[in-house]
């Protein structure tokens, strides 16, 4: 109780002096205090949803089940979010698919969570509300089960595989790795998969909707991205010989493959392409939501304290900074098209620090400094 009270007092003091620059040590202490207070507030406000196994966002309610496997590692548990098949059919059929998904995989360690889609529709796993529901699920697993936010994995079968194709790129900054089983990509783009592990599983004879052909084609698209960007796009494509839509559990190998990955929340290169649900933030970048049209791209690299904007469809870009990324006691430079758009100190401000955690709720994304650049 004393610790929580201290955190509250600390945060109140931060708000009171939001525009006063912080030292590195002050920012580190403030970060810990803000995380502690906000996590505790989130637990009090929404923890019941974890224990009730039902998360609500507006008109959408997502029941879920979970099982816990293995001993808790020193760095915290893993979380596997596993999406069931079904789709545009009767509720009882989707319920049956949900129950089946709960038994389909068993990681050696971690929390294996199987949500039940909030709607019964062909696109049930990639409608806009899913992003918010999954973000809440991750945050609840962190505060209630001690999950490490850098060890969160996404997987899904059939209609759930459709969801992986869309959500793995759309929410790539939340995942360590993802695995698609027997789904269809639709219009999904692999560009955002640069910093996660990605696996594709499909039966050689899974010809309905050309799933087998589309999976192989998607895998070749990722192959091309990997060749152009050494160090990025770690992936594998598995076409299971002789199998149709049901792969007879051969795809369970994906669980241990994914477990070898851990998220890098502050990667040195970010490739971001807007999907069918626009976002205004991705890793350590943000853009005006009104400019976030589908297909808009932003590619930024950092080396030391220098950020290079390689490609941008935005006029205004904000780079969020902390001491794990750069030396904030030294000048920061932002370059685009061979010219400097910014060169100077980026002050650590408590207002930025608090705002960044409140917005995204991820303890790895607490940013006391930011730089916004604008060009014609």
C-alpha positions in Angstrom: 0.0 0.0 0.0 2.9 2.4 0.9 4.4 1.6 -2.5 1.2 2.5 -4.4 0.8 5.7 -2.4 4.3 6.7 -3.2 3.7 6.0 -6.9 0.5 8.1 -6.7 2.3 11.0 -5.1 5.2 10.7 -7.5 2.8 10.9 -10.5 0.9 13.8 -9.1 4.2 15.6 -8.8 5.0 14.8 -12.4 1.8 16.2 -13.6 2.5 19.4 -11.6 5.8 19.9 -13.3 5.0 18.3 -16.7 7.1 20.8 -18.7 10.2 20.8 -16.5 13.1 18.8 -18.1 14.1 15.6 -16.3 17.5 14.1 -15.9 18.1 10.5 -16.9 17.8 9.4 -13.3 14.6 11.3 -12.7 13.1 9.9 -15.9 14.0 6.4 -14.8 12.4 6.8 -11.4 9.3 8.5 -12.9 8.9 5.7 -15.5 8.8 3.0 -12.7 6.4 5.1 -10.7 4.0 5.7 -13.6 4.1 2.0 -14.7 3.3 0.9 -11.2 0.5 3.3 -10.7 -1.1 2.8 -14.1 -0.9 -1.0 -13.9 -2.5 -1.0 -10.5 -5.3 1.3 -11.7 -5.9 -0.9 -14.7 -6.0 -4.0 -12.5 -8.6 -2.4 -10.3 -10.7 -1.1 -13.2 -10.7 -4.2 -15.4 -9.2 -7.1 -13.5 -12.6 -8.7 -13.0 -12.9 -9.2 -16.7 -9.9 -11.6 -16.6 -11.4 -13.6 -13.7 -14.8 -13.6 -15.4 -13.1 -14.6 -18.7 -15.0 -12.0 -20.7 -13.6 -8.8 -22.1 -16.0 -6.0 -23.1 -15.4 -3.1 -25.5 -18.4 -1.0 -26.4 -21.1 -3.3 -27.8 -18.6 -6.2 -28.2 -18.0 -8.9 -25.6 -15.3 -11.5 -26.1 -15.4 -14.5 -23.8 -12.2 -16.5 -23.5 -10.7 -19.5 -21.9 -7.1 -20.0 -20.9 -4.8 -22.7 -19.5 -1.4 -22.2 -17.9 1.5 -24.5 -18.8 4.9 -25.0 -17.2 6.8 -23.1 -14.5 7.1 -19.3 -14.6 10.4 -18.2 -16.1 12.4 -15.5 -14.4 11.4 -12.9 -17.1 7.7 -13.6 -16.9 5.3 -16.0 -18.7 4.6 -16.2 -22.4 1.1 -15.6 -23.8 -0.3 -17.4 -26.8 -3.6 -16.0 -28.3 -5.1 -18.7 -30.4 -8.1 -17.9 -32.7 -10.7 -20.5 -33.7 -12.2 -21.3 -37.1 -15.8 -21.1 -38.2 -17.0 -17.7 -39.5 -20.3 -16.8 -41.1 -22.3 -19.6 -39.7 -24.5 -20.5 -36.7 -23.5 -19.5 -33.2 -23.3 -23.2 -32.0 -20.9 -24.1 -34.8 -18.6 -21.2 -33.9 -18.9 -22.2 -30.2 -17.8 -25.8 -31.2 -14.8 -24.4 -33.1 -13.9 -22.3 -30.0 -14.0 -25.4 -27.8 -11.9 -27.3 -30.3 -9.3 -24.5 -30.5 -8.9 -24.7 -26.7 -7.6 -28.3 -27.0 -5.6 -27.9 -30.2 -2.3 -26.7 -29.0 -0.2 -27.0 -25.7 2.9 -24.8 -25.3 5.7 -26.1 -23.0 5.4 -22.9 -21.0 2.9 -20.0 -21.0 -0.7 -18.9 -20.9 -2.6 -20.4 -23.8 -5.6 -18.2 -24.3 -8.5 -19.0 -26.7 -10.9 -16.1 -27.2 -14.3 -16.6 -28.7 -15.0 -14.2 -31.5 -17.3 -11.4 -30.5 -19.3 -11.7 -33.7 -20.3 -14.6 -36.0 -19.1 -13.4 -39.4 -16.6 -14.4 -42.1 -14.3 -11.6 -41.0 -14.9 -12.1 -37.3 -11.2 -12.0 -36.4 -10.2 -8.8 -38.2 -13.0 -6.3 -37.7 -11.8 -3.1 -36.1 -12.9 -4.0 -32.5 -10.6 -7.0 -32.4 -7.5 -4.8 -32.1 -8.8 -3.2 -28.9 -10.1 -6.4 -27.4 -6.7 -8.1 -28.0 -4.8 -5.2 -26.5 -7.0 -5.4 -23.4 -6.4 -9.2 -23.3 -2.6 -8.7 -23.4 -2.7 -6.0 -20.7 -4.8 -8.1 -18.4 -2.5 -11.1 -18.9 0.4 -8.9 -18.0 -1.1 -7.6 -14.7 -3.0 -10.8 -13.7 -0.7 -13.6 -14.8 2.7 -12.0 -14.9 3.1 -12.3 -18.7 6.1 -10.7 -20.3 4.9 -8.2 -22.9 7.8 -9.2 -25.1 6.7 -12.8 -25.2 3.2 -12.6 -26.8 2.3 -14.8 -29.7 -0.6 -14.9 -32.2 -1.9 -18.0 -34.0 -5.2 -19.2 -35.6 -6.7 -22.0 -37.7 -8.9 -21.6 -40.8 -11.0 -18.4 -40.1 -8.5 -17.9 -37.3 -5.8 -18.1 -39.9 -7.5 -15.4 -41.9 -7.3 -13.3 -38.7 -3.5 -14.0 -38.4 -2.9 -12.8 -41.9 -4.5 -9.4 -41.0 -3.7 -9.0 -37.3 -0.1 -10.1 -37.5 0.9 -7.1 -39.6 -1.7 -4.7 -38.2 -0.6 -5.3 -34.6 3.0 -6.4 -35.4 4.4 -4.2 -32.7 2.6 -6.3 -30.0 3.8 -9.7 -31.1 7.1 -11.6 -30.8 5.9 -14.0 -33.5 2.8 -15.3 -35.2 1.7 -18.4 -37.1 -1.0 -18.7 -39.7 -2.7 -22.1 -40.1 -5.0 -22.9 -43.1 -6.3 -19.4 -43.7 -6.7 -17.0 -46.6 -4.7 -13.7 -46.8 -7.3 -11.6 -48.7 -5.7 -8.1 -49.2 -3.2 -8.4 -46.3 0.3 -7.0 -46.8 3.4 -8.5 -45.1 5.4 -5.2 -44.9 4.8 -4.7 -41.2 6.2 -8.2 -40.3 9.8 -7.0 -40.5 10.6 -7.3 -36.8 8.6 -10.5 -35.8 8.8 -14.2 -36.5 6.2 -15.3 -39.0 5.2 -18.9 -40.0 2.8 -20.1 -42.6 1.1 -23.5 -42.5 -1.2 -24.9 -45.2 -2.1 -28.3 -46.5 -0.9 -29.1 -50.0 -4.4 -30.1 -51.0 -6.2 -27.2 -49.2 -7.6 -25.9 -52.5 -10.8 -24.2 -51.2 -10.5 -20.5 -51.9 -7.0 -21.4 -53.2 -5.7 -21.3 -49.7 -2.7 -23.5 -50.7 -1.7 -21.3 -53.6 -2.3 -18.0 -51.7 -0.2 -19.2 -48.7 2.7 -20.1 -51.0 2.3 -16.7 -52.8 2.3 -14.8 -49.5 5.4 -16.7 -48.4 7.2 -15.7 -51.6 6.3 -12.1 -50.9 8.0 -12.3 -47.5 10.9 -14.1 -49.2 11.4 -11.0 -51.4 11.2 -8.6 -48.5 13.8 -10.6 -46.6 16.2 -10.6 -49.5 15.9 -6.8 -49.7 16.2 -6.2 -46.0 18.9 -8.5 -44.4 18.1 -9.2 -40.7 14.4 -8.6 -41.1 11.4 -10.8 -42.0 12.4 -14.0 -40.3 9.9 -16.5 -41.5 9.1 -20.0 -42.7 6.5 -21.4 -45.1 5.3 -25.0 -44.6 3.1 -26.7 -47.2 2.2 -30.0 -45.7 2.4 -32.8 -48.3 -0.7 -34.8 -48.8 -2.9 -32.9 -46.4 -6.0 -30.8 -47.0 -7.6 -28.3 -44.7 -6.9 -30.4 -41.7 -3.1 -30.9 -41.2 -3.4 -33.7 -38.7 -1.5 -31.8 -35.9 1.7 -31.3 -37.9 1.2 -27.6 -37.5 1.7 -27.9 -33.7 5.4 -27.5 -34.4 4.7 -23.8 -34.9 4.3 -23.4 -31.1 7.9 -24.2 -30.3 9.1 -22.3 -33.3 7.4 -19.1 -32.2 8.7 -19.6 -28.6 12.2 -19.0 -29.8 11.3 -15.4 -30.6 11.1 -12.5 -28.2 9.8 -9.1 -29.2 12.1 -6.2 -29.8 9.9 -3.2 -28.8 12.5 -0.7 -30.0 13.8 -2.1 -33.3 16.4 -0.1 -35.2 14.3 -0.2 -38.4 10.6 0.2 -38.6 8.7 -0.5 -41.8 5.0 0.5 -41.5 2.2 0.2 -44.0 -1.3 1.2 -43.0 -3.8 -1.7 -43.3 -7.6 -1.8 -43.4 -7.9 -0.4 -39.9 -5.9 2.9 -39.6 -3.5 3.4 -36.7 -1.7 6.6 -35.6 1.1 4.8 -33.8 3.5 1.8 -34.5 6.5 0.9 -32.3 8.2 4.3 -31.6 6.5 6.2 -34.4 3.3 8.2 -34.7 1.5 10.1 -37.4 -1.7 12.2 -37.7 -4.7 9.8 -37.9 -6.2 11.9 -40.7 -3.2 11.1 -42.8 -3.3 7.3 -42.1 -5.0 6.1 -45.2 -4.8 2.4 -46.2 -1.5 1.7 -48.0 0.4 4.8 -46.6 4.0 3.8 -45.8 6.7 5.0 -43.5 10.1 3.5 -43.2 12.6 4.9 -40.6 16.0 3.7 -39.4 18.0 4.7 -36.4 21.7 4.5 -35.8 23.0 6.0 -32.6 21.2 9.3 -32.2 20.5 9.7 -35.9 17.1 8.8 -37.5 16.8 8.5 -41.2 13.4 8.7 -42.8 13.8 6.4 -45.9 10.2 6.5 -47.1 7.2 8.6 -46.0 3.7 9.2 -47.2 3.1 11.6 -44.3 3.8 15.3 -44.0 4.1 15.1 -40.2 6.0 12.3 -38.3 6.6 12.1 -34.6 9.5 10.0 -33.2 9.1 8.9 -29.6 12.4 8.6 -27.6 13.7 7.1 -24.4 17.1 6.3 -22.9 17.0 2.7 -24.0 17.0 4.0 -27.7 19.3 7.0 -27.7 21.5 9.1 -25.5 19.1 11.9 -24.6 21.9 13.9 -23.1 23.2 14.4 -26.6 21.7 16.0 -29.7 19.3 14.0 -31.8 19.2 14.3 -35.6 16.4 13.5 -38.1 17.3 13.2 -41.7 15.1 12.8 -44.8 16.1 13.1 -48.5 19.7 14.0 -47.5 18.8 17.1 -45.4 18.3 17.5 -41.7 14.8 18.1 -40.6 15.8 18.3 -36.9 19.0 18.6 -35.0 19.1 19.4 -31.3 18.4 18.2 -27.8 15.1 16.4 -27.1 14.1 17.2 -23.5 12.8 14.5 -21.2 9.4 15.7 -20.0 7.2 14.0 -17.5 4.1 15.0 -19.5 5.4 13.0 -22.5 6.3 10.1 -20.2 2.9 9.8 -18.7 1.0 10.4 -21.9 2.9 7.6 -23.7 2.1 5.0 -21.2 -1.5 6.1 -20.7 -2.1 5.9 -24.5 -0.7 2.5 -25.1 -0.4 0.7 -21.8 2.8 -1.1 -22.6 5.7 -0.8 -20.1 8.2 -1.1 -22.9 6.8 2.0 -24.6 7.3 4.8 -22.0 8.8 7.7 -23.9 9.8 10.9 -22.0 10.9 12.7 -25.1 9.7 13.2 -28.7 10.6 14.9 -31.9 8.1 16.0 -34.5 9.2 16.8 -38.0 7.2 18.5 -40.8 8.1 19.0 -44.4 6.3 20.2 -47.6 
